[in-house]
Amino acid sequence: MNPLLSHLQPYPFERLRQLFAGVPLPSAYSPISLGMGEPRHATPAFIKDALVAGLNGLANYPATAGEPRLRSACTDWLQRRYGLALDPATQVLPINGSREALFAFAQTVIDPSGGDAMAVCPNPFYQIYEGATLLAGATPYFAPSDPARNFAVDWDSVPDAVWQRTQLLFVCSPGNPTGAVMPLAEWEKLFALSDRHGFVIASDECYSEIYFRDEAPLGGLEAAAKLGRSDFRHLLSFTSLSKRSNVPGLRSGFVAGDAALVKGFLLYRTYHGSAMGPAVQNASIAAWSDETHVQENRALYREKFAQVTPLLEPVMDVRLPDAGFYLWAGIPAHLGMSDTEFARSLLAQYNVTVLPGSYLARDAHGSNPGAGRVRMALVAETSECVEAARRIVQFIQSRTESIQ
């Protein structure tokens, strides 16, 4: 077995399963899960129809680069969404969901031969970044974050010695779990660092179409274009249909950006056997070509957050995020509970599942930035999320009364 496998930590949901083992569930309450970020809104019928219509293609091996129609649908979407004109033949590549592509991309761009390769990750973060780094033979560096600025990464605190060893930088905007969107000035700083040290930026943007402000979130390619980097050098953006179109089971997305990176990634994927099936390609073309269902989906989330957030604000440190479908909530200090104790007790008393924040971060620089917080995925129907919020309020109020 590859000895690097031993460095992988259990996935957050495996840790959650272990945390909840043996917890007696209260029969008075039906179970409500806010733990996993899995979209539960209905998949649009026209996407299902397109999937079925593409079944005739199952008799053929698909090309790793995807059908020209799919690549054009992706670049057409980039034009409509960000005002960008990319070459569908050289600057875009279909992927089987952003998760597998983020992992595979690290294997493509990291050169571990010198023994000192590093990849920089935000903290808290999406655990694939760490696993991809470790399996590529590099060392992850967890950049400090600032809780006072919605856990924005403090890039200035990363030592120059780390940047000199960095080959890959993972960024996530809108962020998981915080929902924060990186501003243009932050992108400008990262591009300057990339130019100075030569590392590649992998921009995870799978939550870009669920947002609550009037202005859509800034994307990495969009930021590059605004800053005169029309060749998108050292930059690849990763996006997905899972959240945008409520099709997590379709496993479909695309990467776009630096043509040289796309070329190398295509070579890797050709050997890796990562071609997207014809039926999935046909459904993806339909999904990328329609915005009405995305607007309707966004409206559902806006209504949900508009009802849930005010219920929790009086009892937790929580605010409406810029984007995404998570609430990153601070546990009241007076309860004297860790995030794992909070999650376990909440399940035992009110049958509501939340994810401890410490499971989404690593101990670094003397602390775990996720400690004392929980992530709530508002993916269920509005009525169910509202009921979960009410139970959480009851839980906190009852605990407060018991210690007064």
C-alpha positions in Angstrom: 0.0 0.0 0.0 1.1 3.6 -0.6 2.5 4.7 2.7 1.2 8.2 2.2 -2.3 6.8 2.8 -1.5 6.6 6.5 -1.3 10.4 6.6 -4.9 10.8 5.7 -7.2 11.8 8.5 -10.8 10.4 8.8 -13.3 12.4 6.8 -15.5 14.8 8.9 -18.6 12.6 8.4 -16.8 9.5 9.6 -15.7 11.4 12.7 -19.3 12.6 13.2 -20.5 9.0 12.9 -18.0 8.0 15.6 -19.0 11.0 17.8 -22.7 10.0 17.6 -22.1 6.3 18.2 -24.4 5.1 21.0 -26.3 8.4 21.4 -29.9 7.6 22.4 -32.2 9.6 20.1 -35.3 11.3 21.6 -38.5 9.7 20.3 -40.4 13.0 20.8 -38.5 14.6 17.9 -38.2 13.5 14.3 -34.6 13.6 13.0 -33.4 16.7 11.1 -29.9 16.8 9.6 -28.1 20.0 9.0 -24.8 18.1 8.9 -24.0 17.2 5.3 -23.9 19.8 2.5 -25.9 17.8 0.1 -28.5 19.8 -2.0 -32.0 18.5 -1.5 -34.0 20.7 -3.7 -35.7 19.0 -6.6 -33.6 18.3 -9.7 -35.2 20.2 -12.6 -37.2 17.9 -14.9 -35.5 19.2 -18.1 -32.1 18.1 -16.8 -33.5 14.6 -16.2 -35.0 14.6 -19.7 -31.7 15.6 -21.2 -30.0 12.8 -19.3 -32.4 10.2 -20.7 -32.1 11.7 -24.2 -28.4 11.1 -24.0 -28.5 7.4 -23.2 -27.9 6.4 -26.9 -24.4 7.6 -26.4 -23.7 4.7 -24.0 -22.5 2.6 -26.9 -19.5 4.8 -27.4 -16.4 5.6 -25.4 -16.4 9.3 -24.5 -13.5 11.6 -25.1 -11.7 12.9 -22.0 -11.9 16.4 -23.4 -15.7 16.1 -23.7 -17.9 16.9 -26.6 -17.3 20.3 -28.3 -20.9 21.1 -27.5 -20.3 20.7 -23.8 -17.1 22.8 -23.8 -19.0 25.5 -25.7 -21.8 25.4 -23.2 -19.3 26.0 -20.5 -17.6 28.9 -22.2 -21.0 30.4 -23.1 -21.9 30.3 -19.4 -18.6 32.0 -18.5 -19.4 34.7 -21.0 -22.9 35.3 -19.6 -21.9 35.0 -15.9 -18.5 36.8 -15.9 -18.2 38.5 -19.3 -15.2 36.4 -20.2 -14.3 35.0 -23.6 -12.4 31.7 -23.3 -11.4 29.3 -26.0 -13.5 26.1 -25.6 -10.8 24.0 -27.3 -7.9 25.0 -25.0 -9.1 26.7 -21.8 -11.9 24.5 -20.5 -12.2 20.9 -19.5 -15.2 18.9 -18.2 -14.8 17.1 -14.8 -16.7 14.6 -12.8 -17.5 17.0 -10.1 -15.1 19.5 -8.5 -14.2 17.1 -5.7 -12.4 14.6 -7.8 -10.9 17.3 -10.0 -9.4 19.2 -7.1 -7.8 16.0 -5.9 -6.5 15.0 -9.3 -5.2 18.5 -10.1 -2.8 18.3 -7.2 -1.3 15.1 -8.5 -0.8 16.9 -11.9 0.9 20.1 -10.8 2.9 19.1 -7.6 6.5 17.9 -8.1 7.5 16.1 -4.9 10.9 15.1 -6.2 12.8 17.7 -4.1 11.2 16.6 -0.9 10.1 20.1 0.2 7.0 20.8 -1.9 4.2 22.5 -0.1 0.6 23.4 -0.8 -1.1 26.3 1.1 -4.7 25.8 2.3 -7.2 28.0 4.1 -8.2 27.0 7.6 -11.0 26.1 8.1 -11.1 24.3 4.8 -12.5 21.5 2.6 -10.7 18.4 3.5 -9.9 17.3 -0.1 -7.2 20.0 -0.2 -5.3 18.3 2.6 -5.7 14.8 1.2 -4.8 15.8 -2.3 -1.6 17.5 -1.0 -0.5 14.5 1.1 -1.1 11.9 -1.6 0.9 14.1 -4.1 3.8 13.9 -1.7 3.7 17.5 -0.5 3.2 19.1 2.9 0.0 21.1 3.6 0.4 24.5 5.2 -2.7 25.8 6.9 -2.7 29.6 6.6 -4.1 31.5 9.7 -7.5 33.0 9.5 -9.0 36.0 11.3 -12.3 35.3 13.1 -13.0 39.1 13.3 -13.1 39.2 9.5 -15.3 36.2 9.0 -12.3 33.9 9.0 -10.7 35.6 6.1 -7.2 34.2 5.4 -4.3 36.3 6.7 -2.0 35.8 3.7 0.4 38.3 5.1 1.2 36.1 8.0 2.4 33.2 5.8 6.2 33.2 6.0 8.2 33.9 2.9 10.0 30.6 3.4 6.6 28.8 3.0 5.8 30.7 -0.2 9.2 29.8 -1.6 8.3 26.1 -1.2 4.7 26.4 -2.3 3.7 24.8 -5.6 -0.1 24.9 -5.2 -2.5 27.3 -3.4 -6.0 26.2 -2.7 -8.6 29.0 -2.3 -12.4 28.7 -1.9 -14.6 31.6 -2.7 -17.5 31.6 -1.7 -15.9 29.8 1.2 -16.8 26.5 2.9 -17.8 26.8 5.7 -18.0 30.5 6.2 -19.6 31.7 2.9 -17.2 34.6 2.6 -16.3 35.9 -0.9 -12.8 37.1 -1.6 -12.6 40.7 -2.8 -10.5 41.9 -5.8 -7.7 43.3 -3.5 -7.2 39.8 -2.0 -7.0 38.3 -5.5 -4.5 40.9 -6.5 -2.3 40.0 -3.5 -2.4 36.3 -4.4 -1.6 36.9 -8.1 1.4 38.9 -7.1 2.6 36.1 -4.8 2.0 33.6 -7.5 4.1 35.6 -10.0 6.9 36.0 -7.5 7.1 32.4 -6.4 5.7 30.5 -9.4 2.9 28.5 -7.7 -0.4 27.6 -9.2 -3.8 28.7 -7.8 -6.7 26.2 -7.7 -9.9 28.3 -7.2 -12.8 26.2 -5.8 -16.0 28.1 -6.7 -18.7 25.4 -6.4 -20.9 27.7 -4.3 -20.8 30.7 -6.7 -24.4 30.6 -7.7 -26.1 30.6 -4.3 -25.7 34.1 -2.9 -27.6 36.6 -0.9 -26.3 40.0 -1.9 -27.5 42.0 -4.9 -24.1 41.5 -6.6 -23.0 38.0 -7.7 -19.8 36.8 -6.1 -16.5 37.7 -7.8 -14.9 34.7 -9.5 -11.1 34.0 -9.8 -11.1 34.2 -13.6 -13.1 37.4 -13.4 -10.7 38.9 -10.9 -7.8 38.0 -13.2 -9.4 39.7 -16.2 -10.1 42.8 -14.1 -6.5 43.0 -13.2 -5.2 42.6 -16.8 -4.3 38.9 -16.6 -6.3 37.8 -19.6 -4.1 34.7 -20.1 -5.1 33.5 -16.6 -1.6 32.4 -16.0 -1.1 30.0 -13.1 -4.9 30.0 -12.4 -7.5 27.3 -12.8 -11.1 27.7 -11.6 -13.2 24.7 -10.5 -17.0 24.9 -10.7 -19.8 22.4 -10.5 -23.5 21.8 -11.2 -24.1 20.0 -7.9 -25.2 23.1 -5.9 -26.1 25.3 -8.8 -28.6 22.9 -10.4 -29.3 20.4 -7.6 -27.7 17.5 -9.3 -25.0 16.2 -6.8 -25.5 12.7 -8.2 -24.7 13.8 -11.7 -21.0 14.4 -10.8 -20.5 17.2 -13.3 -18.5 20.4 -13.5 -15.7 22.0 -15.4 -12.3 23.6 -14.9 -11.2 26.7 -16.9 -8.3 29.1 -17.1 -4.6 28.8 -18.0 -4.4 26.9 -21.3 -1.1 25.3 -20.3 -2.6 24.0 -17.1 -5.6 22.7 -18.9 -3.3 20.9 -21.4 -1.4 19.2 -18.7 -4.5 18.3 -16.7 -6.1 16.8 -19.9 -3.0 14.5 -20.3 -3.3 13.3 -16.7 -7.0 12.7 -17.0 -6.6 10.8 -20.3 -4.5 8.2 -18.4 -6.6 8.4 -15.3 -9.8 7.5 -17.1 -11.8 10.5 -16.1 -14.0 10.9 -19.2 -17.5 12.1 -18.5 -20.3 9.8 -19.8 -22.3 10.8 -22.8 -25.6 11.0 -21.0 -24.1 13.1 -18.2 -22.6 15.4 -20.9 -26.0 15.9 -22.5 -27.6 16.7 -19.2 -24.8 19.1 -18.4 -25.2 21.0 -21.6 -28.9 21.5 -20.8 -28.0 22.6 -17.2 -25.3 25.1 -18.2 -27.5 26.6 -20.9 -30.4 27.6 -18.5 -30.5 30.2 -15.8 -34.1 30.2 -14.9 -33.8 27.2 -12.6 -30.7 28.7 -11.0 -32.6 31.9 -10.1 -35.5 29.8 -8.7 -33.0 27.7 -6.6 -31.3 30.9 -5.3 -34.7 32.3 -4.3 -35.5 29.2 -2.3 -32.2 29.6 -0.3 -32.8 33.3 0.2 -36.2 32.7 1.7 -34.8 29.9 3.9 -32.0 32.0 5.3 -34.3 34.9 5.7 -36.4 32.8 8.1 -33.7 30.8 9.9 -31.0 33.4 10.5 -33.1 35.8 12.6 -34.2 32.9 14.8 -30.6 32.0 15.7 -29.0 35.4 15.9 -30.2 36.2 19.5 -28.6 33.0 20.9 -25.6 32.3 18.7 -22.8 34.2 16.9 -24.2 33.9 13.5 -24.8 36.1 10.5 -26.1 35.9 6.9 -23.2 34.7 4.8 -22.2 36.3 1.5 -23.0 33.1 -0.4 -23.3 29.3 -0.1 -25.8 27.3 2.0 -24.1 27.1 5.3 -24.4 29.0 8.6 -21.1 29.1 10.5 -22.4 29.6 14.0 -20.5 30.3 17.2 -21.5 28.5 20.3 -22.3 30.8 23.3 -19.3 30.9 25.6 -21.4 30.8 28.7 -22.6 27.3 27.9 -19.0 26.0 28.6 -19.4 23.4 25.8 -17.0 22.4 23.1 -18.3 22.1 19.5 -18.3 18.3 19.8 -20.2 18.4 23.1 -22.7 20.8 21.6 -23.3 18.6 18.6 -23.7 15.4 20.6 -26.0 16.9 23.2 -28.1 18.6 20.6 -28.7 15.3 18.9 -29.4 13.5 22.1 -32.0 16.0 23.3 -33.5 17.4 20.1 -32.5 15.0 17.3 -30.8 17.7 15.2 -27.5 17.0 13.5 -24.9 19.8 13.1 -21.2 19.4 12.2 -18.6 20.5 14.8 -16.5 23.3 13.4 -13.2 21.7 14.6 -13.8 18.8 12.2 -13.5 21.3 9.3 -10.1 22.8 10.5 -6.7 21.7 11.7 -4.8 22.6 14.8 -2.3 25.1 13.5 -0.4 28.1 14.9 -1.6 27.2 18.4 -5.3 26.7 17.9 -8.1 25.1 15.9 -10.0 28.0 14.2 -13.1 25.9 13.9 -13.3 25.1 17.6 -16.3 26.5 19.4 -18.4 26.7 16.2 -20.7 24.5 14.2 -21.6 24.3 10.6 -25.3 24.1 9.6 -26.2 23.1 6.1 -29.6 24.6 5.3 -30.3 22.2 2.5 -33.6 20.7 3.6 -37.0 22.3 3.0 -37.6 25.6 4.7 -40.1 24.3 7.2 -37.7 21.6 8.3 -34.8 24.1 8.6 -37.0 26.5 10.6 -38.0 23.7 13.0 -34.3 22.7 13.4 -33.5 26.4 14.3 -36.3 26.5 16.9 -35.0 23.3 18.5 -31.5 24.8 18.6 -32.9 27.9 20.3 -34.7 25.7 22.8 -31.6 23.7 23.5 -29.5 26.8 24.1 -32.1 28.5 26.3 -32.6 25.3 28.4 -28.9 24.9 28.9 -28.6 28.6 29.8 -31.4 28.2 32.4 -29.8 25.1 33.9 -26.5 26.9 34.7 -28.0 30.2 36.0 
